[in-house]
């Protein structure tokens, strides 16, 4: 894993998740994370769901919705 100088997500200047191996995947993760936050999910739930689903935002949304019921 590698970090991207000048790029942060989740407030970290570190590798975003174990599934993010290249810059486009990091950008996708951050975009999906921001999208889930915009839906009102907590940062921990959003990030956990994305990591669990290997950044599948649709499946992550389902997990986030299930966690609120």
N, C-alpha and C positions, 0 to 999 in steps of 0.2 A: 504494500500500500504506500501511497505517497501523498503528500500534501501539496497544495497548489499555492505558491506565494501570492499574496494579495487576494486570495479567494477564501471566504469562510462561509460556513453554513452551521446552523445551530450554535452560533457564537464561538465556534472552535476554529483554530488555525491548525487543523490536523485532518487526517483522513476522515471522511464523513461516515463511511460505513464499510464493513468488510466486503461488500459486493461492488463497491465503486473502484474500479481498476483504472479507469481512464478519465480524462477531463470531461468528455461529454456525459458520462454516467454521473459524475459529481454534479454537473449542472442540472441534469434531469432530476436527481435526487433533491437538490435544493428547490427546484421549481415545484416538484410534487409536494415537498414538505410545506412550502409556502401556501400552496393550494389547500392543503388540509388545515393549516392554521386559519386560513380565510374562512373555512367552513365552521370554525369555532372549536376545533379539537385542541386539546392541550399539547404543548410541545413534546412531552414525553410519550403520549399516546400516538401522536402523528409519526414521530421518528421511529418508535418501536414497531408500528404497523408497517412502515416502509421497509425497514430492515427485515422483518419477518417474511414479507412478501417479495423480497428481492426487487423492491422499487416498483411494484405493480400498483399504481395509484388506485385503480378500481377495486382490487382486492383489499388494499390498505383502507380504503374508505369503508368497505364492509366491516372490517375489523374494528375500526374506530366507532362506527355506528353500534356495533354489538357491545362495545365496551361501555357505552352510555346507557344501555337498557338494563 
